């Protein structure tokens, strides 16, 4: 598997609103909020490495979130 491939994440308006609500509501588990941040950053065009660095997590976690989406 090539780790340099870039996943293009395109979120619709309702999907973005739902992820933002998840982040800002504060009643979800930390891992759910982290995944929401990863998806929003990916939608904004950030690389896997940049997302992982900013969220203080591993590149593999970002990759798994992108693969599931």
Buried (B, 14 or more C-beta within 10 A) or exposed (E): EEEEEEEEBEBEEEBBEEBEEBBEEEEBEEEEBBBBBBBBBBBEEBBBEBBBEEBEBEBEBBBEBBEEB
